[in-house]
Every structure is written in structure tokens, then in C-alpha cells.
Amino acid sequence: MNTLDEIERAVKDTAHYVSGNLANYANRSAGENPSGEQQVGGDVWADDLFFDALAYIDGIGAYASEERSDVVDCGEGYSIAIDPLDGSSNLASNNSVGTIIGVYDAELPAAGRDMVASLMVLYGPYTTLTIARSDREVVQEHLLRDGHSERWGQFELPPEATVVGLAGKTGERSDAFNDIAQSFERDLKLRYGGATVADLAQVLEYGGLFGYPATTGYPDGKLRVHFESAPLAYLVEAAGGASSDGSQSLLDVEPDGIHDRTPTFLGNTELVDELETALSEA
């Protein structure tokens, strides 16, 4: 078993436990994370669980989390970047949340091109793990239940776009973005719930586009390169889709800091291309 195998197994085991105990943390508040966002108790709890599961694996050199200010030195090997409980504010309303993990073969900060694996867990009516690895030719999806992992098979983005989920208030987005967003929303079904993993799962299942643009409140975008944007871009591109910050693949974004943000768009290639063209002509 190599290091990526051990990471995958640890994530599956931890995700089983997280899935079964989320209700205990639905209404607990905590402090603020390093990005200045309000934490719930589940954020800190999940981060501690994944740290204990991953940081001590032989071959892990660093652990960085959305919930921690600095990178934790773990020795020599891969760098882990994790959003341990994506969409945690959805817990109070009993909606879906997730976990996002990027595995980098480089010291952080690093570009997405340095990744060797990406893992996405969705805690919904049932729990799934979607994983892309550099040593595999396909994206695999697993059903996690009753302490076991059942492989559902190969995952590939559908060729026909059906849904769209675009974040941000209209009055806080650029006119150019609102114009192209209106065009997409006329032709596609709206799917946006406020948890990145859950919203992207709609796109992966039905085809379409997910996006969080630059806004007046978040001029650099809201999603973080290491913890959300690049790992999800790695997964989507491996599944036959595309990613963009508005002008280039998210895998080419080179962050200066661990908590840097970027506009984020993920989905079918033709929609991402159409978006980039519209923004470039503004």
C-alpha cells in the first residue's frame, strides 16, 4: 500500500465517523477561521479528526487546513490541504456539507499542477467519496455506508449541460458576469445551495456549471485556492470537464499564501469557454 492508498483509506474511515456524528455539532458555534469567517463547532471537530487521521501517515510532510492559520510540519512527503467541513453553515438547516482534500507533491503554497490527488466527500442523504489520482486513469466514486466502502465505478462529466449554480448577489457582481449568468440561467436549471461540494455534485451528476465570481464583498473571489478551488479543479478536469478563474485553468493559479482566494468556475468545457470569452470581451 503506497501513501496515496493510505490517504484514501484514512479519508474513508474518517468520513464514516463524521457522517454518523454531524448532528452533534449542528448548532454549536466556535470562533473565526483564519479567513475571518464564522466557524461552527463542526469545523474544528472535523479538522481535528482529519488531522489525527492524516498527519501521522508515513509519507505526509505537511498539513494545511482552512481552519488553521499555518501549515503544520509533519515530516517528509506530500502536503495535505483540506477544507474539513465545507458548507458547515448548512448544518443548522440540515442541508448537505462536504470535505475537500488536495494532495500536493510540493511545499505549500503551491499551484494545482503540483497535485497528485484530490478527494471530495459529500455528506448528503448518503455519503460518497469521489477521488482522482495521478496514478489512475479514471475518477472513481465510492459509496460509504455501514463502515464499508462500495465502489460505484468510473465517474465522468456528462457531455450535455443541464444545471447551473452561480453564487453572489446580482448587485455585487460585475455587469459582464451578470450578463453571461443571465444567459446561462435562461437555458439551464438553477442549482445553488451554498455548500460547494453539494453544488458541484449537481454539476458532476447532471452536467453544467458551478461558479463563485469576484464580487464587491470578495474582490478576489470567496473560495480558497488550496482548500477548495484547485482540488475541485483537479477532480473536474480529470472527469473530462474544465476549470477557470475567469481567464485560465484553476490549476495554473499560483497562490502567494495558504489562504489566498480566487474566482472559481467548474463544469462542462463549452460553458467554461463561453464564460471566459464573455469576461475577456468586457
C-alpha atoms as a printed R data frame, in Angstrom:
    type eleno elety resid chain resno       x      y       z
1   ATOM     1    CA   MET     A     1   0.000  0.000   0.000
2   ATOM     2    CA   ASN     A     2   1.503  3.354  -1.035
3   ATOM     3    CA   THR     A     3   0.949  6.762   0.573
4   ATOM     4    CA   LEU     A     4  -1.982  7.679  -1.675
5   ATOM     5    CA   ASP     A     5  -3.663  4.378  -0.780
6   ATOM     6    CA   GLU     A     6  -3.202  5.139   2.911
7   ATOM     7    CA   ILE     A     7  -4.606  8.656   2.468
8   ATOM     8    CA   GLU     A     8  -7.647  7.269   0.662
9   ATOM     9    CA   ARG     A     9  -8.267  4.675   3.359
10  ATOM    10    CA   ALA     A    10  -7.876  7.244   6.156
11  ATOM    11    CA   VAL     A    11 -10.314  9.624   4.488
12  ATOM    12    CA   LYS     A    12 -12.883  6.863   4.039
13  ATOM    13    CA   ASP     A    13 -12.601  5.785   7.677
14  ATOM    14    CA   THR     A    14 -12.820  9.349   8.984
15  ATOM    15    CA   ALA     A    15 -15.693 10.263   6.672
16  ATOM    16    CA   HIS     A    16 -17.691  7.319   8.044
17  ATOM    17    CA   TYR     A    17 -17.307  8.740  11.553
18  ATOM    18    CA   VAL     A    18 -18.032 12.311  10.517
19  ATOM    19    CA   SER     A    19 -21.188 11.246   8.693
20  ATOM    20    CA   GLY     A    20 -22.543  9.469  11.749
21  ATOM    21    CA   ASN     A    21 -21.873 12.295  14.210
22  ATOM    22    CA   LEU     A    22 -22.588 15.564  12.376
23  ATOM    23    CA   ALA     A    23 -25.855 16.109  14.232
24  ATOM    24    CA   ASN     A    24 -23.932 16.576  17.467
25  ATOM    25    CA   TYR     A    25 -22.378 19.771  16.087
26  ATOM    26    CA   ALA     A    26 -25.251 21.286  14.100
27  ATOM    27    CA   ASN     A    27 -25.872 24.261  16.387
28  ATOM    28    CA   ARG     A    28 -22.550 24.694  18.188
29  ATOM    29    CA   SER     A    29 -20.656 27.883  17.483
30  ATOM    30    CA   ALA     A    30 -16.899 28.405  17.617
31  ATOM    31    CA   GLY     A    31 -14.703 31.382  16.724
32  ATOM    32    CA   GLU     A    32 -13.423 32.683  13.402
33  ATOM    33    CA   ASN     A    33 -11.196 30.840  10.959
34  ATOM    34    CA   PRO     A    34  -8.018 32.460   9.554
35  ATOM    35    CA   SER     A    35 -10.051 33.909   6.676
36  ATOM    36    CA   GLY     A    36 -12.283 35.792   9.096
37  ATOM    37    CA   GLU     A    37 -15.330 33.607   8.587
38  ATOM    38    CA   GLN     A    38 -17.523 32.369  11.412
39  ATOM    39    CA   GLN     A    39 -16.799 28.790  12.431
40  ATOM    40    CA   VAL     A    40 -19.265 26.280  13.782
41  ATOM    41    CA   GLY     A    41 -18.202 23.607  16.216
42  ATOM    42    CA   GLY     A    42 -18.208 21.039  13.444
43  ATOM    43    CA   ASP     A    43 -15.426 22.858  11.588
44  ATOM    44    CA   VAL     A    44 -12.945 22.480  14.437
45  ATOM    45    CA   TRP     A    45 -14.140 18.977  15.314
46  ATOM    46    CA   ALA     A    46 -13.788 17.703  11.734
47  ATOM    47    CA   ASP     A    47 -10.399 19.371  11.338
48  ATOM    48    CA   ASP     A    48  -9.093 17.630  14.461
49  ATOM    49    CA   LEU     A    49 -10.395 14.275  13.208
50  ATOM    50    CA   PHE     A    50  -8.797 14.577   9.774
51  ATOM    51    CA   PHE     A    51  -5.548 15.890  11.229
52  ATOM    52    CA   ASP     A    52  -5.255 12.853  13.507
53  ATOM    53    CA   ALA     A    53  -6.084 10.538  10.584
54  ATOM    54    CA   LEU     A    54  -3.734 12.074   8.007
55  ATOM    55    CA   ALA     A    55  -0.856 13.926   9.643
56  ATOM    56    CA   TYR     A    56   0.816 10.806  11.028
57  ATOM    57    CA   ILE     A    57   0.779  8.773   7.820
58  ATOM    58    CA   ASP     A    58   4.304  7.906   6.693
59  ATOM    59    CA   GLY     A    59   4.886  9.970   3.575
60  ATOM    60    CA   ILE     A    60   2.911 13.056   4.696
61  ATOM    61    CA   GLY     A    61   5.124 16.107   5.075
62  ATOM    62    CA   ALA     A    62   2.660 18.900   5.839
63  ATOM    63    CA   TYR     A    63  -0.958 19.522   6.832
64  ATOM    64    CA   ALA     A    64  -2.741 22.760   5.970
65  ATOM    65    CA   SER     A    65  -6.370 23.429   6.804
66  ATOM    66    CA   GLU     A    66  -8.907 26.171   6.187
67  ATOM    67    CA   GLU     A    67  -9.337 26.153   9.968
68  ATOM    68    CA   ARG     A    68  -5.638 26.702  10.804
69  ATOM    69    CA   SER     A    69  -3.516 29.796  10.290
70  ATOM    70    CA   ASP     A    70  -0.299 27.998   9.393
71  ATOM    71    CA   VAL     A    71   0.929 24.824   7.763
72  ATOM    72    CA   VAL     A    72   1.773 22.054  10.246
73  ATOM    73    CA   ASP     A    73   5.117 20.364   9.593
74  ATOM    74    CA   CYS     A    74   4.619 16.580   9.631
75  ATOM    75    CA   GLY     A    75   7.974 15.410   8.273
76  ATOM    76    CA   GLU     A    76   8.827 14.468   4.698
77  ATOM    77    CA   GLY     A    77   6.411 13.805   1.868
78  ATOM    78    CA   TYR     A    78   3.152 15.048   0.375
79  ATOM    79    CA   SER     A    79   1.389 18.204   1.565
80  ATOM    80    CA   ILE     A    80  -2.271 17.916   2.551
81  ATOM    81    CA   ALA     A    81  -4.596 20.904   2.040
82  ATOM    82    CA   ILE     A    82  -8.098 20.396   3.426
83  ATOM    83    CA   ASP     A    83 -11.435 22.054   3.928
84  ATOM    84    CA   PRO     A    84 -12.596 19.629   6.618
85  ATOM    85    CA   LEU     A    85 -16.261 20.658   6.618
86  ATOM    86    CA   ASP     A    86 -17.236 22.612   3.528
87  ATOM    87    CA   GLY     A    87 -20.587 24.412   3.811
88  ATOM    88    CA   SER     A    88 -20.725 23.948   7.587
89  ATOM    89    CA   SER     A    89 -23.259 26.782   7.962
90  ATOM    90    CA   ASN     A    90 -25.713 24.421   6.241
91  ATOM    91    CA   LEU     A    91 -25.717 22.133   9.272
92  ATOM    92    CA   ALA     A    92 -28.188 24.280  11.161
93  ATOM    93    CA   SER     A    93 -30.769 23.846   8.379
94  ATOM    94    CA   ASN     A    94 -29.947 20.138   7.906
95  ATOM    95    CA   ASN     A    95 -28.549 20.520   4.406
96  ATOM    96    CA   SER     A    96 -25.601 18.813   2.731
97  ATOM    97    CA   VAL     A    97 -21.978 19.505   3.637
98  ATOM    98    CA   GLY     A    98 -18.681 18.031   2.473
99  ATOM    99    CA   THR     A    99 -14.933 17.572   2.815
100 ATOM   100    CA   ILE     A   100 -12.379 18.649   0.189
101 ATOM   101    CA   ILE     A   101  -8.768 17.423   0.171
102 ATOM   102    CA   GLY     A   102  -5.906 18.220  -2.164
103 ATOM   103    CA   VAL     A   103  -2.672 16.206  -2.035
104 ATOM   104    CA   TYR     A   104   0.322 18.201  -3.292
105 ATOM   105    CA   ASP     A   105   3.743 16.863  -4.220
106 ATOM   106    CA   ALA     A   106   5.292 20.188  -3.209
107 ATOM   107    CA   GLU     A   107   5.695 22.525  -0.264
108 ATOM   108    CA   LEU     A   108   2.790 24.897   0.245
109 ATOM   109    CA   PRO     A   109   1.874 27.364  -1.120
110 ATOM   110    CA   ALA     A   110   1.788 25.566  -4.472
111 ATOM   111    CA   ALA     A   111  -0.123 25.581  -7.748
112 ATOM   112    CA   GLY     A   112  -2.684 22.930  -8.589
113 ATOM   113    CA   ARG     A   113  -0.341 21.453 -11.182
114 ATOM   114    CA   ASP     A   114   1.640 20.102  -8.216
115 ATOM   115    CA   MET     A   115  -1.269 17.956  -7.038
116 ATOM   116    CA   VAL     A   116  -1.218 14.185  -7.268
117 ATOM   117    CA   ALA     A   117  -4.690 13.512  -5.883
118 ATOM   118    CA   SER     A   118  -7.981 15.159  -4.989
119 ATOM   119    CA   LEU     A   119 -10.723 13.757  -2.778
120 ATOM   120    CA   MET     A   120 -14.261 15.070  -2.289
121 ATOM   121    CA   VAL     A   121 -16.665 13.691   0.315
122 ATOM   122    CA   LEU     A   122 -20.365 14.569   0.173
123 ATOM   123    CA   TYR     A   123 -22.419 14.056   3.335
124 ATOM   124    CA   GLY     A   124 -25.975 14.007   1.993
125 ATOM   125    CA   PRO     A   125 -28.831 11.514   2.321
126 ATOM   126    CA   TYR     A   126 -25.960  9.071   1.820
127 ATOM   127    CA   THR     A   127 -22.198  9.617   1.889
128 ATOM   128    CA   THR     A   128 -19.975  9.386  -1.169
129 ATOM   129    CA   LEU     A   129 -16.270  9.815  -1.870
130 ATOM   130    CA   THR     A   130 -15.106 10.953  -5.298
131 ATOM   131    CA   ILE     A   131 -11.370 10.659  -5.941
132 ATOM   132    CA   ALA     A   132  -8.945 11.493  -8.738
133 ATOM   133    CA   ARG     A   133  -5.341 10.290  -8.570
134 ATOM   134    CA   SER     A   134  -2.334 10.757 -10.821
135 ATOM   135    CA   ASP     A   135  -1.700  7.000 -10.798
136 ATOM   136    CA   ARG     A   136  -5.205  6.195 -12.069
137 ATOM   137    CA   GLU     A   137  -6.706  6.949 -15.459
138 ATOM   138    CA   VAL     A   138 -10.276  7.371 -14.204
139 ATOM   139    CA   VAL     A   139 -12.119  9.272 -11.487
140 ATOM   140    CA   GLN     A   140 -13.693  6.827  -9.048
141 ATOM   141    CA   GLU     A   141 -16.752  7.236  -6.850
142 ATOM   142    CA   HIS     A   142 -17.391  5.221  -3.692
143 ATOM   143    CA   LEU     A   143 -20.477  4.809  -1.535
144 ATOM   144    CA   LEU     A   144 -19.578  4.913   2.167
145 ATOM   145    CA   ARG     A   145 -22.041  3.127   4.449
146 ATOM   146    CA   ASP     A   146 -22.123  0.808   7.437
147 ATOM   147    CA   GLY     A   147 -18.373  1.167   7.876
148 ATOM   148    CA   HIS     A   148 -17.668 -0.127   4.365
149 ATOM   149    CA   SER     A   149 -16.721  1.395   1.024
150 ATOM   150    CA   GLU     A   150 -18.537  0.226  -2.099
151 ATOM   151    CA   ARG     A   151 -17.005  1.290  -5.415
152 ATOM   152    CA   TRP     A   152 -19.675  2.692  -7.719
153 ATOM   153    CA   GLY     A   153 -17.325  2.813 -10.663
154 ATOM   154    CA   GLN     A   154 -15.932  5.384 -13.047
155 ATOM   155    CA   PHE     A   155 -17.084  8.987 -12.868
156 ATOM   156    CA   GLU     A   156 -17.233 11.168 -15.982
157 ATOM   157    CA   LEU     A   157 -18.843 14.562 -16.515
158 ATOM   158    CA   PRO     A   158 -21.979 14.223 -18.710
159 ATOM   159    CA   PRO     A   159 -21.493 15.733 -22.183
160 ATOM   160    CA   GLU     A   160 -24.769 17.685 -22.075
161 ATOM   161    CA   ALA     A   161 -25.097 20.606 -19.644
162 ATOM   162    CA   THR     A   162 -28.303 20.664 -17.583
163 ATOM   163    CA   VAL     A   163 -27.773 22.724 -14.397
164 ATOM   164    CA   VAL     A   164 -26.108 25.953 -13.300
165 ATOM   165    CA   GLY     A   165 -25.257 27.288  -9.839
166 ATOM   166    CA   LEU     A   166 -23.697 30.750  -9.616
167 ATOM   167    CA   ALA     A   167 -23.005 32.437  -6.287
168 ATOM   168    CA   GLY     A   168 -23.052 36.085  -5.321
169 ATOM   169    CA   LYS     A   169 -25.720 38.768  -5.243
170 ATOM   170    CA   THR     A   170 -26.519 40.381  -8.579
171 ATOM   171    CA   GLY     A   171 -25.783 43.856  -7.229
172 ATOM   172    CA   GLU     A   172 -22.327 42.781  -6.026
173 ATOM   173    CA   ARG     A   173 -21.231 41.123  -9.287
174 ATOM   174    CA   SER     A   174 -19.865 42.798 -12.413
175 ATOM   175    CA   ASP     A   175 -22.200 43.719 -15.269
176 ATOM   176    CA   ALA     A   176 -20.257 41.422 -17.600
177 ATOM   177    CA   PHE     A   177 -20.698 38.489 -15.263
178 ATOM   178    CA   ASN     A   178 -24.386 39.211 -14.704
179 ATOM   179    CA   ASP     A   179 -24.950 39.258 -18.458
180 ATOM   180    CA   ILE     A   180 -23.405 35.832 -19.064
181 ATOM   181    CA   ALA     A   181 -25.019 34.462 -15.880
182 ATOM   182    CA   GLN     A   182 -28.436 35.569 -17.129
183 ATOM   183    CA   SER     A   183 -27.793 33.788 -20.415
184 ATOM   184    CA   PHE     A   184 -26.862 30.548 -18.648
185 ATOM   185    CA   GLU     A   185 -29.817 30.779 -16.277
186 ATOM   186    CA   ARG     A   186 -32.285 31.142 -19.151
187 ATOM   187    CA   ASP     A   187 -31.169 27.833 -20.635
188 ATOM   188    CA   LEU     A   188 -30.261 25.712 -17.604
189 ATOM   189    CA   LYS     A   189 -31.924 24.621 -14.359
190 ATOM   190    CA   LEU     A   190 -30.842 26.593 -11.295
191 ATOM   191    CA   ARG     A   191 -28.996 24.597  -8.637
192 ATOM   192    CA   TYR     A   192 -27.279 26.540  -5.843
193 ATOM   193    CA   GLY     A   193 -27.393 25.690  -2.149
194 ATOM   194    CA   GLY     A   194 -24.354 27.356  -0.567
195 ATOM   195    CA   ALA     A   195 -22.168 24.299   0.003
196 ATOM   196    CA   THR     A   196 -19.512 24.000  -2.694
197 ATOM   197    CA   VAL     A   197 -19.283 20.204  -2.610
198 ATOM   198    CA   ALA     A   198 -23.049 19.763  -2.832
199 ATOM   199    CA   ASP     A   199 -23.390 22.337  -5.619
200 ATOM   200    CA   LEU     A   200 -20.536 20.814  -7.609
201 ATOM   201    CA   ALA     A   201 -22.039 17.340  -7.136
202 ATOM   202    CA   GLN     A   202 -25.067 18.573  -9.092
203 ATOM   203    CA   VAL     A   203 -22.781 19.586 -11.974
204 ATOM   204    CA   LEU     A   204 -20.849 16.316 -11.875
205 ATOM   205    CA   GLU     A   205 -24.065 14.297 -11.938
206 ATOM   206    CA   TYR     A   206 -26.097 16.273 -14.473
207 ATOM   207    CA   GLY     A   207 -23.565 18.408 -16.374
208 ATOM   208    CA   GLY     A   208 -23.428 22.184 -16.209
209 ATOM   209    CA   LEU     A   209 -21.545 24.973 -14.478
210 ATOM   210    CA   PHE     A   210 -20.771 25.952 -10.896
211 ATOM   211    CA   GLY     A   211 -19.192 29.297 -10.153
212 ATOM   212    CA   TYR     A   212 -18.235 31.794  -7.475
213 ATOM   213    CA   PRO     A   213 -17.141 35.047  -9.171
214 ATOM   214    CA   ALA     A   214 -15.379 38.105  -7.867
215 ATOM   215    CA   THR     A   215 -17.828 40.391  -6.021
216 ATOM   216    CA   THR     A   216 -17.599 43.698  -4.226
217 ATOM   217    CA   GLY     A   217 -17.545 41.797  -0.936
218 ATOM   218    CA   TYR     A   218 -14.983 39.276  -2.183
219 ATOM   219    CA   PRO     A   219 -12.985 41.034  -4.927
220 ATOM   220    CA   ASP     A   220 -10.610 38.050  -5.244
221 ATOM   221    CA   GLY     A   221 -13.441 35.532  -5.099
222 ATOM   222    CA   LYS     A   222 -14.556 33.705  -1.968
223 ATOM   223    CA   LEU     A   223 -13.173 30.208  -2.456
224 ATOM   224    CA   ARG     A   224  -9.613 29.418  -1.408
225 ATOM   225    CA   VAL     A   225  -7.121 28.104  -3.938
226 ATOM   226    CA   HIS     A   226  -5.548 25.367  -1.813
227 ATOM   227    CA   PHE     A   227  -8.593 24.127   0.068
228 ATOM   228    CA   GLU     A   228 -11.400 24.335  -2.484
229 ATOM   229    CA   SER     A   229 -10.667 25.709  -5.957
230 ATOM   230    CA   ALA     A   230  -7.583 23.756  -7.050
231 ATOM   231    CA   PRO     A   231  -8.567 20.357  -5.578
232 ATOM   232    CA   LEU     A   232 -12.015 20.547  -7.167
233 ATOM   233    CA   ALA     A   233 -10.494 21.716 -10.455
234 ATOM   234    CA   TYR     A   234  -8.159 18.701 -10.412
235 ATOM   235    CA   LEU     A   235 -11.132 16.403  -9.956
236 ATOM   236    CA   VAL     A   236 -13.349 18.089 -12.565
237 ATOM   237    CA   GLU     A   237 -10.622 18.208 -15.220
238 ATOM   238    CA   ALA     A   238  -9.793 14.542 -14.573
239 ATOM   239    CA   ALA     A   239 -13.501 13.772 -15.116
240 ATOM   240    CA   GLY     A   240 -13.441 15.432 -18.551
241 ATOM   241    CA   GLY     A   241 -14.544 18.947 -17.584
242 ATOM   242    CA   ALA     A   242 -12.813 22.293 -17.272
243 ATOM   243    CA   SER     A   243 -11.985 24.914 -14.662
244 ATOM   244    CA   SER     A   244 -11.215 28.616 -14.742
245 ATOM   245    CA   ASP     A   245 -10.531 31.690 -12.648
246 ATOM   246    CA   GLY     A   246 -12.072 33.685 -15.470
247 ATOM   247    CA   SER     A   247  -9.062 33.562 -17.758
248 ATOM   248    CA   GLN     A   248  -7.040 30.382 -17.092
249 ATOM   249    CA   SER     A   249  -7.306 26.928 -15.568
250 ATOM   250    CA   LEU     A   250  -7.501 26.984 -11.796
251 ATOM   251    CA   LEU     A   251  -4.622 24.515 -11.806
252 ATOM   252    CA   ASP     A   252  -2.401 27.291 -13.180
253 ATOM   253    CA   VAL     A   253  -3.209 29.777 -10.406
254 ATOM   254    CA   GLU     A   254  -0.109 30.333  -8.270
255 ATOM   255    CA   PRO     A   255  -1.096 31.460  -4.768
256 ATOM   256    CA   ASP     A   256   1.259 33.529  -2.652
257 ATOM   257    CA   GLY     A   257  -0.256 32.458   0.662
258 ATOM   258    CA   ILE     A   258  -2.010 29.459   2.161
259 ATOM   259    CA   HIS     A   259  -5.389 31.184   2.424
260 ATOM   260    CA   ASP     A   260  -5.374 33.033  -0.922
261 ATOM   261    CA   ARG     A   261  -8.692 33.177  -2.759
262 ATOM   262    CA   THR     A   262  -9.651 33.112  -6.436
263 ATOM   263    CA   PRO     A   263 -12.765 33.378  -8.602
264 ATOM   264    CA   THR     A   264 -13.800 29.801  -9.323
265 ATOM   265    CA   PHE     A   265 -15.694 28.212 -12.199
266 ATOM   266    CA   LEU     A   266 -16.083 24.459 -12.745
267 ATOM   267    CA   GLY     A   267 -18.037 22.401 -15.237
268 ATOM   268    CA   ASN     A   268 -18.516 21.450 -18.857
269 ATOM   269    CA   THR     A   269 -15.762 22.725 -21.126
270 ATOM   270    CA   GLU     A   270 -18.025 24.577 -23.544
271 ATOM   271    CA   LEU     A   271 -19.661 26.547 -20.725
272 ATOM   272    CA   VAL     A   272 -16.320 27.437 -19.154
273 ATOM   273    CA   ASP     A   273 -15.024 28.552 -22.552
274 ATOM   274    CA   GLU     A   274 -18.154 30.646 -23.123
275 ATOM   275    CA   LEU     A   275 -17.723 32.262 -19.709
276 ATOM   276    CA   GLU     A   276 -14.063 33.113 -20.324
277 ATOM   277    CA   THR     A   277 -14.894 34.616 -23.712
278 ATOM   278    CA   ALA     A   278 -17.654 36.779 -22.248
279 ATOM   279    CA   LEU     A   279 -15.438 38.061 -19.425
280 ATOM   280    CA   SER     A   280 -12.492 38.732 -21.746
281 ATOM   281    CA   GLU     A   281 -14.665 40.880 -24.018
282 ATOM   282    CA   ALA     A   282 -15.983 43.041 -21.171
